[in-house]
Each structure stands twice: as structure tokens, then as C-alpha cells.
Amino acid sequence: MVIMTITIIAMVNLPPVALALIVVLRLCR
């Protein structure tokens, strides 16, 4: 999935960004 790929890239680049994306995804669901 594109979201998973973006999350992985974010984790490699900036962990805080990945955490933010995960939180947003959880809030959306």
C-alpha cells in the first residue's frame, strides 16, 4: 500500500513524522 510505503520512508527519514502519520491514520479510523 502507498500509505505503508510512505510511513516506512518517513520512519527512515524522520521518526516524528512517521509517528504523526500513524496518529492521524488512527484518528481518521
PyMOL Python script that loads the backbone (N, CA, C, O; Angstrom):
from pymol import cmd

cmd.read_pdbstr("""\
ATOM      1  N   MET A   1       0.828  -1.201   0.000  1.00  0.00           N
ATOM      2  CA  MET A   1       0.000   0.000   0.000  1.00  0.00           C
ATOM      3  C   MET A   1       0.866   1.258   0.000  1.00  0.00           C
ATOM      4  O   MET A   1       1.975   1.263   0.535  1.00  0.00           O
ATOM      5  N   VAL A   2       0.349   2.307  -0.600  1.00  0.00           N
ATOM      6  CA  VAL A   2       1.112   3.558  -0.677  1.00  0.00           C
ATOM      7  C   VAL A   2       1.337   4.131   0.711  1.00  0.00           C
ATOM      8  O   VAL A   2       2.421   4.627   1.020  1.00  0.00           O
ATOM      9  N   ILE A   3       0.303   4.062   1.550  1.00  0.00           N
ATOM     10  CA  ILE A   3       0.417   4.626   2.905  1.00  0.00           C
ATOM     11  C   ILE A   3       1.526   3.931   3.672  1.00  0.00           C
ATOM     12  O   ILE A   3       2.313   4.579   4.362  1.00  0.00           O
ATOM     13  N   MET A   4       1.589   2.606   3.552  1.00  0.00           N
ATOM     14  CA  MET A   4       2.626   1.846   4.272  1.00  0.00           C
ATOM     15  C   MET A   4       3.998   2.273   3.783  1.00  0.00           C
ATOM     16  O   MET A   4       4.918   2.457   4.580  1.00  0.00           O
ATOM     17  N   THR A   5       4.138   2.433   2.455  1.00  0.00           N
ATOM     18  CA  THR A   5       5.431   2.828   1.885  1.00  0.00           C
ATOM     19  C   THR A   5       5.845   4.200   2.401  1.00  0.00           C
ATOM     20  O   THR A   5       6.996   4.403   2.788  1.00  0.00           O
ATOM     21  N   ILE A   6       4.905   5.139   2.405  1.00  0.00           N
ATOM     22  CA  ILE A   6       5.207   6.494   2.885  1.00  0.00           C
ATOM     23  C   ILE A   6       5.609   6.456   4.353  1.00  0.00           C
ATOM     24  O   ILE A   6       6.526   7.159   4.779  1.00  0.00           O
ATOM     25  N   THR A   7       4.906   5.619   5.124  1.00  0.00           N
ATOM     26  CA  THR A   7       5.226   5.508   6.555  1.00  0.00           C
ATOM     27  C   THR A   7       6.631   4.977   6.749  1.00  0.00           C
ATOM     28  O   THR A   7       7.384   5.482   7.581  1.00  0.00           O
ATOM     29  N   ILE A   8       6.992   3.936   5.967  1.00  0.00           N
ATOM     30  CA  ILE A   8       8.340   3.350   6.084  1.00  0.00           C
ATOM     31  C   ILE A   8       9.388   4.398   5.738  1.00  0.00           C
ATOM     32  O   ILE A   8      10.384   4.541   6.447  1.00  0.00           O
ATOM     33  N   ILE A   9       9.169   5.134   4.648  1.00  0.00           N
ATOM     34  CA  ILE A   9      10.132   6.165   4.235  1.00  0.00           C
ATOM     35  C   ILE A   9      10.249   7.228   5.324  1.00  0.00           C
ATOM     36  O   ILE A   9      11.346   7.691   5.636  1.00  0.00           O
ATOM     37  N   ALA A  10       9.115   7.606   5.896  1.00  0.00           N
ATOM     38  CA  ALA A  10       9.125   8.621   6.955  1.00  0.00           C
ATOM     39  C   ALA A  10       9.899   8.120   8.165  1.00  0.00           C
ATOM     40  O   ALA A  10      10.647   8.875   8.786  1.00  0.00           O
ATOM     41  N   MET A  11       9.720   6.845   8.501  1.00  0.00           N
ATOM     42  CA  MET A  11      10.427   6.277   9.657  1.00  0.00           C
ATOM     43  C   MET A  11      11.928   6.306   9.423  1.00  0.00           C
ATOM     44  O   MET A  11      12.702   6.567  10.344  1.00  0.00           O
ATOM     45  N   VAL A  12      12.340   6.035   8.184  1.00  0.00           N
ATOM     46  CA  VAL A  12      13.777   6.036   7.869  1.00  0.00           C
ATOM     47  C   VAL A  12      14.315   7.463   7.894  1.00  0.00           C
ATOM     48  O   VAL A  12      15.431   7.709   8.350  1.00  0.00           O
ATOM     49  N   ASN A  13      13.501   8.405   7.394  1.00  0.00           N
ATOM     50  CA  ASN A  13      13.954   9.795   7.325  1.00  0.00           C
ATOM     51  C   ASN A  13      13.746  10.512   8.654  1.00  0.00           C
ATOM     52  O   ASN A  13      14.704  10.963   9.281  1.00  0.00           O
ATOM     53  N   LEU A  14      12.487  10.615   9.081  1.00  0.00           N
ATOM     54  CA  LEU A  14      12.188  11.329  10.330  1.00  0.00           C
ATOM     55  C   LEU A  14      11.156  10.557  11.144  1.00  0.00           C
ATOM     56  O   LEU A  14       9.973  10.560  10.804  1.00  0.00           O
ATOM     57  N   PRO A  15      11.592   9.898  12.213  1.00  0.00           N
ATOM     58  CA  PRO A  15      10.677   9.132  13.072  1.00  0.00           C
ATOM     59  C   PRO A  15       9.475   9.942  13.546  1.00  0.00           C
ATOM     60  O   PRO A  15       8.364   9.412  13.541  1.00  0.00           O
ATOM     61  N   PRO A  16       9.641  11.202  13.957  1.00  0.00           N
ATOM     62  CA  PRO A  16       8.495  12.003  14.420  1.00  0.00           C
ATOM     63  C   PRO A  16       7.409  12.113  13.356  1.00  0.00           C
ATOM     64  O   PRO A  16       6.219  12.098  13.670  1.00  0.00           O
ATOM     65  N   VAL A  17       7.822  12.222  12.107  1.00  0.00           N
ATOM     66  CA  VAL A  17       6.836  12.335  11.022  1.00  0.00           C
ATOM     67  C   VAL A  17       6.039  11.048  10.923  1.00  0.00           C
ATOM     68  O   VAL A  17       4.824  11.075  10.727  1.00  0.00           O
ATOM     69  N   ALA A  18       6.728   9.913  11.060  1.00  0.00           N
ATOM     70  CA  ALA A  18       6.055   8.616  10.990  1.00  0.00           C
ATOM     71  C   ALA A  18       5.035   8.498  12.118  1.00  0.00           C
ATOM     72  O   ALA A  18       3.905   8.058  11.904  1.00  0.00           O
ATOM     73  N   LEU A  19       5.443   8.893  13.313  1.00  0.00           N
ATOM     74  CA  LEU A  19       4.525   8.821  14.460  1.00  0.00           C
ATOM     75  C   LEU A  19       3.309   9.700  14.207  1.00  0.00           C
ATOM     76  O   LEU A  19       2.185   9.314  14.529  1.00  0.00           O
ATOM     77  N   ALA A  20       3.525  10.868  13.637  1.00  0.00           N
ATOM     78  CA  ALA A  20       2.410  11.780  13.359  1.00  0.00           C
ATOM     79  C   ALA A  20       1.449  11.144  12.357  1.00  0.00           C
ATOM     80  O   ALA A  20       0.231  11.229  12.516  1.00  0.00           O
ATOM     81  N   LEU A  21       2.007  10.499  11.313  1.00  0.00           N
ATOM     82  CA  LEU A  21       1.156   9.861  10.305  1.00  0.00           C
ATOM     83  C   LEU A  21       0.333   8.750  10.934  1.00  0.00           C
ATOM     84  O   LEU A  21      -0.855   8.609  10.646  1.00  0.00           O
ATOM     85  N   ILE A  22       0.975   7.953  11.803  1.00  0.00           N
ATOM     86  CA  ILE A  22       0.260   6.850  12.456  1.00  0.00           C
ATOM     87  C   ILE A  22      -0.883   7.394  13.302  1.00  0.00           C
ATOM     88  O   ILE A  22      -1.985   6.846  13.292  1.00  0.00           O
ATOM     89  N   VAL A  23      -0.619   8.473  14.035  1.00  0.00           N
ATOM     90  CA  VAL A  23      -1.666   9.072  14.881  1.00  0.00           C
ATOM     91  C   VAL A  23      -2.813   9.581  14.021  1.00  0.00           C
ATOM     92  O   VAL A  23      -3.980   9.382  14.359  1.00  0.00           O
ATOM     93  N   VAL A  24      -2.490  10.230  12.922  1.00  0.00           N
ATOM     94  CA  VAL A  24      -3.536  10.764  12.029  1.00  0.00           C
ATOM     95  C   VAL A  24      -4.375   9.628  11.464  1.00  0.00           C
ATOM     96  O   VAL A  24      -5.601   9.721  11.403  1.00  0.00           O
ATOM     97  N   LEU A  25      -3.698   8.538  11.045  1.00  0.00           N
ATOM     98  CA  LEU A  25      -4.432   7.393  10.493  1.00  0.00           C
ATOM     99  C   LEU A  25      -5.370   6.811  11.542  1.00  0.00           C
ATOM    100  O   LEU A  25      -6.504   6.449  11.227  1.00  0.00           O
ATOM    101  N   ARG A  26      -4.913   6.719  12.773  1.00  0.00           N
ATOM    102  CA  ARG A  26      -5.757   6.163  13.839  1.00  0.00           C
ATOM    103  C   ARG A  26      -6.938   7.082  14.106  1.00  0.00           C
ATOM    104  O   ARG A  26      -8.049   6.611  14.345  1.00  0.00           O
ATOM    105  N   LEU A  27      -6.706   8.394  14.067  1.00  0.00           N
ATOM    106  CA  LEU A  27      -7.791   9.349  14.322  1.00  0.00           C
ATOM    107  C   LEU A  27      -8.820   9.284  13.199  1.00  0.00           C
ATOM    108  O   LEU A  27     -10.020   9.398  13.446  1.00  0.00           O
ATOM    109  N   CYS A  28      -8.351   9.100  11.964  1.00  0.00           N
ATOM    110  CA  CYS A  28      -9.266   9.026  10.821  1.00  0.00           C
ATOM    111  C   CYS A  28     -10.158   7.800  10.965  1.00  0.00           C
ATOM    112  O   CYS A  28     -11.348   7.848  10.656  1.00  0.00           O
ATOM    113  N   ARG A  29      -9.568   6.689  11.443  1.00  0.00           N
ATOM    114  CA  ARG A  29     -10.349   5.462  11.575  1.00  0.00           C
ATOM    115  C   ARG A  29     -11.095   5.494  12.900  1.00  0.00           C
ATOM    116  O   ARG A  29     -11.821   4.553  13.222  1.00  0.00           O
TER     117      ARG A  29
END
""", "prot")
cmd.dss("prot")
cmd.show_as("cartoon", "prot")
cmd.util.cbc("prot")
cmd.orient("prot")
